[in-house]
Amino acid sequence: SGVTGRGAVYTLHYRMPHLRSLLYWLTEQEISSLADVTHQDLDRYLEAVRDSESNLSKQAALLNAVRRLWVLRDLLPPDGRLPEARPGKARTTGFWAALDTT
């Protein structure tokens, strides 16, 4: 019968535990909606992950959780979507470029 909204929430909560790190960080930044996240916020999150004491494997998992959330963006309601990826050359720096190397 297909995926339901509950299935999607289950997937986000239980299958993507590293996503909680982003959600806690956003709360600390006083960002209450994924729709309010900017590319600059993602760049700052990247720096926070890189500056953390987590090993490289965990850092990659934290960043890949954000990538998975972005991949699902079209399945989420508008207020639950991360910003669209930067087009062209702008993807060569910052958060999106870092994802290409993880």
Residue frames as a rotation matrix with the C-alpha (Angstrom) as fourth column:
SER 1
0.553 0.833 0.000 0.00
0.833 -0.553 0.000 0.00
0.000 0.000 -1.000 0.00
GLY 2
0.290 -0.512 0.809 3.03
0.404 -0.701 -0.588 2.31
0.868 0.497 0.004 -0.15
VAL 3
-0.666 -0.623 -0.410 4.81
0.676 -0.271 -0.685 4.65
0.316 -0.734 0.602 2.23
THR 4
0.542 0.838 0.059 2.71
0.684 -0.481 0.548 6.72
0.488 -0.257 -0.834 4.58
GLY 5
0.437 -0.321 0.840 3.55
-0.381 -0.912 -0.150 9.80
0.815 -0.255 -0.521 6.58
ARG 6
0.837 -0.116 0.535 4.15
-0.494 0.262 0.829 7.65
-0.236 -0.958 0.162 9.65
GLY 7
0.766 -0.583 0.271 6.61
0.629 0.768 -0.124 5.54
-0.136 0.266 0.954 7.71
ALA 8
0.366 -0.626 0.689 8.52
0.343 -0.597 -0.725 8.63
0.865 0.502 -0.003 6.70
VAL 9
0.548 -0.137 0.825 8.67
-0.710 -0.597 0.373 9.90
0.441 -0.791 -0.425 10.29
TYR 10
0.915 -0.220 0.337 9.81
-0.030 0.798 0.602 6.47
-0.401 -0.561 0.724 11.47
THR 11
0.594 -0.720 0.359 12.57
0.738 0.311 -0.599 6.50
0.320 0.621 0.716 8.86
LEU 12
0.328 -0.470 0.819 13.76
-0.130 -0.882 -0.454 9.97
0.936 0.042 -0.350 9.86
HIS 13
0.591 -0.023 0.807 13.77
-0.781 -0.267 0.564 9.22
0.203 -0.963 -0.176 13.58
TYR 14
0.722 -0.209 0.659 15.03
-0.281 0.783 0.555 5.65
-0.632 -0.586 0.507 13.79
ARG 15
0.699 -0.453 0.554 16.99
0.697 0.604 -0.386 5.11
-0.160 0.656 0.737 10.62
MET 16
0.241 -0.610 0.755 18.80
0.433 -0.628 -0.646 8.43
0.869 0.483 0.113 10.65
PRO 17
0.648 0.064 -0.759 20.03
0.760 -0.113 0.640 8.92
-0.045 -0.992 -0.121 14.23
HIS 18
-0.440 -0.887 -0.140 22.83
0.861 -0.461 0.214 11.21
-0.254 -0.027 0.967 13.05
LEU 19
-0.204 0.462 0.863 20.20
0.533 -0.687 0.494 13.66
0.821 0.561 -0.107 11.86
ARG 20
0.700 0.487 -0.523 19.48
0.686 -0.253 0.682 14.51
0.199 -0.836 -0.511 15.49
SER 21
-0.202 -0.859 -0.470 22.85
0.862 -0.384 0.332 16.25
-0.466 -0.338 0.818 15.65
LEU 22
-0.768 -0.009 0.641 21.73
0.457 -0.709 0.538 18.68
0.449 0.705 0.548 12.94
LEU 23
0.222 0.959 0.177 18.37
0.460 -0.263 0.848 19.22
0.860 -0.107 -0.500 14.65
TYR 24
0.510 -0.133 -0.850 20.02
0.832 -0.172 0.527 19.97
-0.216 -0.976 0.023 18.00
TRP 25
-0.593 -0.802 -0.070 22.47
0.739 -0.577 0.348 22.32
-0.320 0.155 0.935 16.30
LEU 26
-0.484 0.492 0.724 19.64
0.436 -0.581 0.687 24.14
0.759 0.648 0.067 14.50
THR 27
0.598 0.719 -0.354 17.83
0.642 -0.165 0.748 24.57
0.479 -0.675 -0.561 17.81
GLU 28
0.110 -0.663 -0.740 20.96
0.851 -0.321 0.415 26.08
-0.513 -0.676 0.529 19.33
GLN 29
-0.863 -0.428 0.270 21.07
0.503 -0.668 0.548 28.50
-0.054 0.609 0.792 16.37
GLU 30
-0.440 0.807 -0.393 17.40
-0.039 -0.455 -0.890 29.39
-0.897 -0.376 0.232 17.04
ILE 31
-0.667 0.279 -0.690 16.31
-0.722 -0.013 0.692 27.96
0.184 0.960 0.211 13.69
SER 32
-0.424 0.592 0.686 12.98
-0.503 0.476 -0.721 26.25
-0.753 -0.651 0.096 14.21
SER 33
0.712 0.682 0.167 12.11
-0.197 0.423 -0.884 25.10
-0.674 0.596 0.436 10.69
LEU 34
-0.079 -0.740 0.668 14.10
0.620 0.488 0.615 23.28
-0.781 0.463 0.420 8.04
ALA 35
0.501 0.352 0.790 12.58
0.854 -0.348 -0.387 25.69
0.139 0.869 -0.475 5.54
ASP 36
0.991 -0.126 -0.034 14.47
-0.113 -0.960 0.256 28.51
-0.065 -0.250 -0.966 7.29
VAL 37
0.345 -0.918 0.195 17.87
0.377 0.326 0.867 26.83
-0.859 -0.226 0.459 6.87
THR 38
0.826 -0.166 -0.539 20.14
-0.518 -0.604 -0.606 28.68
-0.225 0.779 -0.585 4.45
HIS 39
0.715 -0.665 -0.214 23.22
0.274 0.549 -0.790 27.54
0.643 0.506 0.575 2.57
GLN 40
-0.080 -0.751 0.656 25.23
-0.510 -0.535 -0.674 29.65
0.856 -0.389 -0.340 5.00
ASP 41
0.417 0.294 0.860 23.69
-0.900 0.263 0.347 27.72
-0.124 -0.919 0.374 7.91
LEU 42
0.999 -0.052 0.004 24.73
0.052 0.978 -0.200 24.45
0.007 0.200 0.980 6.28
ASP 43
0.317 -0.940 0.129 28.25
0.062 -0.116 -0.991 25.81
0.947 0.322 0.021 5.83
ARG 44
-0.075 -0.299 0.951 28.34
-0.883 -0.423 -0.203 26.72
0.463 -0.855 -0.232 9.53
TYR 45
0.780 0.381 0.496 27.08
-0.566 0.767 0.301 23.24
-0.266 -0.516 0.815 10.44
LEU 46
0.792 -0.567 -0.225 29.86
0.222 0.611 -0.760 21.75
0.568 0.552 0.610 8.32
GLU 47
-0.085 -0.863 0.497 32.41
-0.348 -0.442 -0.827 23.79
0.933 -0.243 -0.264 10.27
ALA 48
0.212 0.238 0.948 30.84
-0.976 0.012 0.216 22.74
0.040 -0.971 0.235 13.58
VAL 49
0.987 0.138 0.081 31.08
-0.137 0.990 -0.011 19.07
-0.081 0.000 0.997 12.58
ARG 50
0.503 -0.863 -0.048 34.66
0.244 0.196 -0.950 19.48
0.829 0.466 0.309 11.39
ASP 51
-0.200 -0.581 0.789 35.59
-0.583 -0.576 -0.572 21.28
0.787 -0.575 -0.223 14.62
SER 52
0.723 0.545 0.423 33.96
-0.665 0.386 0.640 18.60
0.186 -0.744 0.642 16.78
GLU 53
-0.240 -0.816 0.526 35.92
-0.896 0.395 0.203 15.92
-0.373 -0.423 -0.826 18.57
SER 54
0.700 0.554 0.450 34.10
-0.317 0.807 -0.499 13.21
-0.640 0.206 0.740 16.57
ASN 55
-0.344 -0.815 0.466 36.26
0.146 0.444 0.884 10.86
-0.928 0.372 -0.034 14.55
LEU 56
-0.778 -0.051 -0.626 36.22
-0.545 -0.440 0.714 11.16
-0.312 0.896 0.315 10.76
SER 57
-0.867 0.489 -0.092 33.81
0.382 0.772 0.508 8.25
0.320 0.406 -0.856 10.37
LYS 58
-0.194 0.821 -0.537 31.25
0.868 -0.111 -0.483 9.89
-0.456 -0.561 -0.691 12.63
GLN 59
-0.419 0.002 -0.908 31.76
-0.176 -0.981 0.079 13.26
-0.891 0.193 0.411 10.94
ALA 60
-0.954 0.066 -0.294 31.03
-0.282 0.151 0.948 11.63
0.106 0.986 -0.126 7.57
ALA 61
-0.596 0.777 -0.204 27.91
0.779 0.621 0.086 9.99
0.193 -0.107 -0.975 9.03
LEU 62
-0.213 0.498 -0.840 26.70
0.516 -0.673 -0.530 13.34
-0.830 -0.547 -0.113 10.40
LEU 63
-0.568 -0.060 -0.821 27.13
-0.513 -0.754 0.410 15.05
-0.644 0.654 0.397 7.03
ASN 64
-0.959 0.213 -0.186 25.63
-0.026 0.589 0.807 12.14
0.281 0.779 -0.560 5.09
ALA 65
-0.451 0.843 -0.293 22.52
0.807 0.245 -0.538 12.32
-0.382 -0.479 -0.790 7.28
VAL 66
-0.160 0.349 -0.923 22.00
-0.153 -0.933 -0.326 15.87
-0.975 0.089 0.203 6.00
ARG 67
-0.828 -0.171 -0.533 22.50
-0.545 0.026 0.838 14.64
-0.130 0.985 -0.115 2.44
ARG 68
-0.830 0.556 -0.028 19.82
0.543 0.819 0.185 11.96
0.126 0.139 -0.982 2.97
LEU 69
-0.170 0.781 -0.601 17.44
0.563 -0.424 -0.709 14.56
-0.809 -0.459 -0.368 4.36
TRP 70
-0.380 -0.013 -0.925 18.07
-0.550 -0.801 0.237 16.72
-0.744 0.599 0.297 1.31
VAL 71
-0.983 0.004 -0.182 17.44
-0.146 0.583 0.800 13.77
0.109 0.813 -0.572 -1.05
LEU 72
-0.540 0.825 -0.169 14.05
0.840 0.518 -0.160 13.28
-0.045 -0.228 -0.973 0.63
ARG 73
-0.856 0.127 -0.501 13.16
0.057 -0.940 -0.337 16.99
-0.514 -0.317 0.797 0.39
ASP 74
-0.749 0.589 -0.304 10.57
-0.555 -0.305 0.774 16.58
0.363 0.748 0.555 -2.37
LEU 75
-0.356 0.616 -0.703 8.71
0.428 0.776 0.464 14.02
0.831 -0.135 -0.540 -0.26
LEU 76
-0.561 0.065 -0.826 8.46
0.805 -0.190 -0.562 16.40
-0.193 -0.980 0.054 2.69
PRO 77
0.633 0.774 0.027 6.07
0.769 -0.624 -0.137 19.28
-0.090 0.108 -0.990 3.20
PRO 78
0.469 -0.459 0.755 7.52
0.333 -0.700 -0.632 22.67
0.818 0.548 -0.175 2.17
ASP 79
0.650 -0.218 0.728 8.23
-0.653 -0.650 0.388 23.68
0.389 -0.728 -0.565 5.78
GLY 80
0.751 -0.377 0.542 10.27
-0.174 0.679 0.713 20.50
-0.637 -0.630 0.444 6.25
ARG 81
0.805 -0.422 0.418 12.63
0.575 0.379 -0.725 20.95
0.147 0.823 0.548 3.30
LEU 82
0.012 -0.884 -0.468 16.23
0.521 -0.394 0.757 22.00
-0.853 -0.253 0.455 3.26
PRO 83
0.301 0.081 -0.950 17.16
-0.561 -0.790 -0.245 24.60
-0.771 0.607 -0.192 0.63
GLU 84
0.998 0.006 0.068 17.73
0.055 0.518 -0.854 23.50
-0.040 0.855 0.516 -2.94
ALA 85
0.294 -0.953 0.076 21.31
0.773 0.284 0.567 22.59
-0.562 -0.108 0.820 -3.75
ARG 86
0.209 -0.327 -0.922 23.49
-0.322 -0.913 0.251 25.32
-0.923 0.245 -0.296 -5.10
PRO 87
0.951 0.155 0.269 23.80
0.194 0.382 -0.904 25.19
-0.243 0.911 0.333 -8.87
GLY 88
0.796 -0.571 0.200 27.01
0.134 -0.157 -0.979 25.05
0.590 0.806 -0.048 -10.86
LYS 89
-0.107 -0.984 0.139 30.22
0.116 -0.151 -0.982 26.58
0.987 -0.089 0.130 -9.56
ALA 90
0.052 0.160 0.986 28.75
-0.850 -0.511 0.128 27.51
0.525 -0.844 0.110 -6.20
ARG 91
0.948 0.318 -0.018 28.72
-0.272 0.835 0.478 23.79
0.167 -0.448 0.878 -5.35
THR 92
0.378 -0.878 -0.294 32.51
0.276 0.410 -0.869 23.74
0.884 0.247 0.397 -5.42
THR 93
-0.722 -0.594 0.355 32.80
-0.164 -0.351 -0.922 25.28
0.672 -0.724 0.156 -1.95
GLY 94
-0.384 0.551 0.741 31.11
-0.914 -0.343 -0.219 24.93
0.134 -0.761 0.635 1.40
PHE 95
-0.104 0.427 0.898 28.69
-0.659 0.647 -0.384 22.28
-0.745 -0.631 0.214 2.57
TRP 96
0.840 0.542 -0.039 27.69
-0.381 0.536 -0.753 20.77
-0.387 0.647 0.657 -0.76
ALA 97
0.370 -0.791 -0.487 31.29
-0.676 0.131 -0.725 20.44
0.638 0.598 -0.486 -1.92
ALA 98
-0.473 -0.537 0.699 32.18
-0.877 0.365 -0.313 18.69
-0.087 -0.761 -0.643 1.34
LEU 99
0.351 0.682 0.642 29.46
-0.535 0.708 -0.460 16.14
-0.768 -0.182 0.614 0.71
ASP 100
0.834 -0.073 -0.547 31.06
-0.500 0.320 -0.805 15.29
0.234 0.945 0.231 -2.61
THR 101
-0.123 -0.976 -0.182 34.18
-0.653 0.218 -0.725 14.20
0.747 0.030 -0.664 -0.73
THR 102
-0.289 0.048 0.956 32.55
-0.891 0.352 -0.287 12.12
-0.350 -0.935 -0.059 2.05
